[in-house]
Amino acid sequence: MSVLKDSRQTRFHKSKAQLIDEIEVLEVTLSDYVKLEKALRENEQTLERYLTDQLDTQERYQAQAADMAHLAEELSFEKQRAEAASEAKSQFLSSMSHELRTPLNAILGFAQLLQMDHENSLSKAQSDSVRNILSGGSLLSALIEDLLDLAQIETGNVQLNIEDIQPQDILQQTLLTANVLAEKRGITLVDQGTTKDLPSIRTDTTRLGQILLNLLANAIKYNRDAGTATLDCDLRPDGFLRISVTDTGHGIPVDKRDAVFEPFDRIGKEGKNIEGTGIGLTITKQLIEALGGHMDFESEVDKGSTFWVDLPLSEKFRESEIAVQVLAKPST
């Protein structure tokens, strides 16, 4: 009986031990389950926050997209208004210029007749008045021509005759014309360009003469007394010929340089009796760009300014034409 009792106790203790082990395993499992459940809740909360953030972001994007669409619509409307206003302005300038030209030509014609009438000599006061009429009329005629040019350029109606030319001839002709203006102001013209071996360029001869004369005239008008205006030419590595005009004037202040090419902005003429329309550089820059070139300047106060134009070489155009022909040639 004692042996049987011991055997039962042994089995009981073993079962108890096993039960305790199972309870401990169950407790560990339960603890792991609690941790897992907590982690799942945290992940669920994180996912909810993420979805909420995504929803907020999507709503913000939609609001931004709506704002951008509204802004694009407003910009398109303002662009159309600006284009319509620019077209109306150009048409007005063109119409006004033509309307002014007819009576102006009559005034100049009668003034010239009075000046040439040797049978009925004018008094000194009358002769001075006639000269003033002719001088003022010539300035007004130049303004009208500039306005017509500006209107044609802005409407895209400018006529260009593009051809290959040797630049020396037009440079020399322009220097001769500008020298008359220079002598009146005691300005010395220095030619450092026409003596160089220059390649041919592809441009409009008449418009190039207009551009160069404007640059030289500005270098003369804005120069110091007894100053110099230098014309020079240099080949650029990008296939352009640079023609520059340098003066020894007062220079352009940094805060006014952004307005140099703005129409009717008479920089440097404040308080000075300098003739001009204020649109010469505007026309010059737009003409250069229409000719496939570039224009820019650099200036230093109290030392002077250099304005230059870059014109495409004829060789550059021929290379472009060859490249186009090669691309257009059908493969065999």
FENWO-V253024 format. One record per residue. N is the residue number from 1. RES is the residue in one letter. PSI is psi in whole degrees, 0 to 359 (* if undefined). Layout:
# FENWO-V253024
<<N/RES/PSI> <N/RES/PSI>>
This chain:
# FENWO-V253024
<<1/M/321> <2/S/320> <3/V/317> <4/L/320> <5/K/317> <6/D/321> <7/S/319> <8/R/319> <9/Q/321> <10/T/315> <11/R/323> <12/F/316> <13/H/321> <14/K/315> <15/S/320> <16/K/318> <17/A/317> <18/Q/320> <19/L/318> <20/I/318> <21/D/318> <22/E/321> <23/I/317> <24/E/319> <25/V/318> <26/L/319> <27/E/317> <28/V/317> <29/T/317> <30/L/319> <31/S/317> <32/D/321> <33/Y/316> <34/V/316> <35/K/318> <36/L/318> <37/E/319> <38/K/317> <39/A/321> <40/L/319> <41/R/318> <42/E/317> <43/N/321> <44/E/318> <45/Q/319> <46/T/317> <47/L/320> <48/E/317> <49/R/319> <50/Y/315> <51/L/322> <52/T/316> <53/D/317> <54/Q/321> <55/L/317> <56/D/318> <57/T/317> <58/Q/319> <59/E/321> <60/R/316> <61/Y/319> <62/Q/319> <63/A/318> <64/Q/320> <65/A/320> <66/A/318> <67/D/317> <68/M/321> <69/A/319> <70/H/317> <71/L/318> <72/A/322> <73/E/318> <74/E/318> <75/L/319> <76/S/319> <77/F/315> <78/E/325> <79/K/316> <80/Q/321> <81/R/317> <82/A/318> <83/E/319> <84/A/319> <85/A/320> <86/S/319> <87/E/317> <88/A/320> <89/K/316> <90/S/319> <91/Q/321> <92/F/315> <93/L/316> <94/S/314> <95/S/315> <96/M/319> <97/S/317> <98/H/322> <99/E/327> <100/L/330> <101/R/319> <102/T/305> <103/P/329> <104/L/317> <105/N/323> <106/A/317> <107/I/313> <108/L/321> <109/G/314> <110/F/322> <111/A/320> <112/Q/322> <113/L/318> <114/L/321> <115/Q/329> <116/M/357> <117/D/98> <118/H/341> <119/E/322> <120/N/83> <121/S/140> <122/L/151> <123/S/169> <124/K/318> <125/A/319> <126/Q/320> <127/S/319> <128/D/320> <129/S/318> <130/V/318> <131/R/321> <132/N/320> <133/I/314> <134/L/320> <135/S/311> <136/G/321> <137/G/323> <138/S/319> <139/L/317> <140/L/323> <141/S/319> <142/A/320> <143/L/317> <144/I/317> <145/E/319> <146/D/318> <147/L/320> <148/L/317> <149/D/312> <150/L/317> <151/A/318> <152/Q/320> <153/I/315> <154/E/332> <155/T/0> <156/G/21> <157/N/12> <158/V/135> <159/Q/127> <160/L/140> <161/N/89> <162/I/129> <163/E/166> <164/D/127> <165/I/158> <166/Q/122> <167/P/340> <168/Q/317> <169/D/310> <170/I/328> <171/L/315> <172/Q/318> <173/Q/318> <174/T/321> <175/L/321> <176/L/317> <177/T/316> <178/A/334> <179/N/330> <180/V/316> <181/L/321> <182/A/320> <183/E/325> <184/K/330> <185/R/0> <186/G/29> <187/I/137> <188/T/125> <189/L/129> <190/V/123> <191/D/109> <192/Q/12> <193/G/316> <194/T/342> <195/T/351> <196/K/158> <197/D/98> <198/L/139> <199/P/167> <200/S/151> <201/I/160> <202/R/109> <203/T/185> <204/D/118> <205/T/313> <206/T/314> <207/R/325> <208/L/319> <209/G/319> <210/Q/318> <211/I/311> <212/L/321> <213/L/324> <214/N/317> <215/L/317> <216/L/320> <217/A/320> <218/N/320> <219/A/331> <220/I/313> <221/K/322> <222/Y/15> <223/N/167> <224/R/161> <225/D/135> <226/A/27> <227/G/189> <228/T/152> <229/A/121> <230/T/127> <231/L/132> <232/D/161> <233/C/142> <234/D/143> <235/L/137> <236/R/149> <237/P/347> <238/D/14> <239/G/27> <240/F/153> <241/L/123> <242/R/124> <243/I/120> <244/S/151> <245/V/121> <246/T/132> <247/D/171> <248/T/39> <249/G/203> <250/H/352> <251/G/171> <252/I/123> <253/P/150> <254/V/320> <255/D/355> <256/K/1> <257/R/331> <258/D/340> <259/A/5> <260/V/318> <261/F/10> <262/E/138> <263/P/143> <264/F/16> <265/D/107> <266/R/72> <267/I/131> <268/G/357> <269/K/359> <270/E/124> <271/G/11> <272/K/148> <273/N/71> <274/I/123> <275/E/152> <276/G/164> <277/T/340> <278/G/7> <279/I/4> <280/G/313> <281/L/327> <282/T/312> <283/I/317> <284/T/314> <285/K/317> <286/Q/324> <287/L/316> <288/I/317> <289/E/324> <290/A/333> <291/L/6> <292/G/20> <293/G/193> <294/H/158> <295/M/141> <296/D/183> <297/F/164> <298/E/149> <299/S/149> <300/E/124> <301/V/136> <302/D/4> <303/K/327> <304/G/184> <305/S/154> <306/T/119> <307/F/137> <308/W/155> <309/V/139> <310/D/122> <311/L/139> <312/P/137> <313/L/152> <314/S/322> <315/E/324> <316/K/320> <317/F/320> <318/R/320> <319/E/321> <320/S/319> <321/E/319> <322/I/318> <323/A/319> <324/V/319> <325/Q/320> <326/V/317> <327/L/326> <328/A/345> <329/K/126> <330/P/142> <331/S/147> <332/T/*>>
